[in-house]
Amino acid sequence: MKFNPPLTIEETQKGLLKKDFSAVDLVDSYLDRIKKYDKNLNAIITLAEDSAYEKAKKVDRLISDYKENAFKDYPLLGVVVIHKDMFLTKGIRTTAASNVLKDYIPSYSATTVKKFDAAGCITLAKANCDAWAHGSSGENSDFGPTKNPWNENFVAGGSSSGSAASLAANYCLIATGTDTCGSVRVPANFCGVVGLKPTYGSVSRYGVIAMASSLDSVGHFSRTVEDSRKIFEVTKGEDGLDATLKNSNIILDKSKITVGIPKEFFVKGLDKDVEKGVFAAINLLKKKGINFKEVSLPHTKYGISVYYIIQPAEVSSNLGRYDGIRFGDEREVFGDEAKRRIMLGTYVLSAGYYDAYYNQAMKVRSIIIKEVDNVFKDVDALIAPVAPTNAFKLGEKTNNPLSMYLTDIYAATANLTGIPSIAIPYGFSKNRLPLGFQIMAPKFSEDMLVSLGKMFQQEISWKPEVPNI
Amino acid sequence: MTDLTNKDISHIADLAKLNLNSHEIVKFKKQLSDIIGYVSHLKEVETSNVEPTSQTTNLKDVTRDDAANSQNSLTQDEALSGTEETHNGYFKVSAILEKDK
């Protein structure tokens, strides 16, 4: 049976329990949509049809045998997931969207992939992205750019382009991504879905291809904040394999919540539609009794520069392992963007430049962290735009790497400081492309992001939408 | 503005084990000069009394028991499954040392 699958975990699991449809029907329907639309959208690199059907049959058996109890043991039972092609999936090709790994089949799975499997998820496919997660638009993929399901002349945002587009196009119920400087939040924002970048150190990066190790966080896409919470419950926590992890969960018990509006995020270069959208969201949250207050983070303007020194430095080190011997192809197969970042990183770390660039960037990072810590003594969260504009046209920035890099100017703060941030869709621009905003909170305060996000989605009676493709 | 030379680009590429053709050298020279020029505004920040941050977790010396874990080990075949050339169960690599001539 083929149909348009429901858009939330709750509706999907209710439908499965009531036998309105089976998990096999879900896989049939998602695959049907992928086959219909993906020649054009190019959100998918590899399909995992056989293993998806096998797992779907197992899910159907579990529901037949244990009814509602099955959902207690497997919180994401029947949830069809598409993984960004940076996540190792045992037996399923994993490319990082680079020709270097075009034939690579991993012999183990990432911790998060294992956790999704154990929670009852069905892995359907691997999603396109900027090669090695280097990019803000999805156009750096060696497998071609992903198009925005809302308008195919526009980018889906990057680097987790295929994950966000897959969700917007209803190829799956949830999707995974990595966020090193906005790579979950920017595509979520451009495609009109919810994207969570958790606290650095809350979700395991084991088995996820490393980009910049002091900044990488493993996040996910969903259509509602409540679903984002359900997914985070599964993915978070120590695994004994990623040494940066800490089990921590800060719950603020406070009757009056104050959210800061950092004035440096609302400066020249910010699109008027985007700015209006953020302030409309602020007004809606005010109605729910949230306090707002202008705050200042004067070193925000240095964030993207700090990022474009530290990140390439770490990239040049992490991509050093690709020598064509143990797996993958030779280094000459790297695309332009990987070569640029490897060289930039090599330069800022090289003798004579280390102090001027790398060490100085690490020091300015300390200043940015201190500034954010101080602001959080005064406010419980921050609200800001995700990017200076909404989705831009394919090809618009590909010849100018610097202008592409500036797409992530508002994303850098969360990655440099390690704090969590959630991108929430709200409204559309005049040309009917999604708009939205991000909320940031202190480390391990995902609970604050979820309560503010859910409050917002309740206030606007949020109903996820699928565009006409 | 920072102006990198062709020689700088070749040197960096050499350090990074990348082989660039002359067209790439010219292209990357312009792009990398632009980017380095942009990030150079960090020099204006006063940092003489600031410690650098290399990671944000505040965790230190995270260890585990020094014991084999069969759940997270690969068999020899699995470990070799990504390579095209093996020899007697080893990775085959090009020689890096030469005999005295």
Interface residues (C-beta under 8 A of the other chain):
Chain A: Y104 I105 S107 Y108 Y200 G201 S214 G240 L241 A243 T244 K246 H299 Y302 S305 V306 Y308 I309 S316 G320 D323 I325 R326 F327 G328 R331 E332 F334 D336 K339 R340 I342 M343 L344 T346 Y347 S350 A356 Y357 N359 Q360 A361 M362 K363 V364 R365 S366 I367 I369 P401 L402 Y405 T417 G418 K443
Chain B: D8 I9 I12 A13 L15 A16 K17 L18 N19 L20 E24 K27 F28 Q31 L32 D34 I35 I36 Y38 V39 H41 L42 K43 V45 T47 V50 E51 P52 T53 S54 Q55 T56 T57 L59 V62 R64 N72 L74 E78 A79 S81 G82 T83 F91 V93
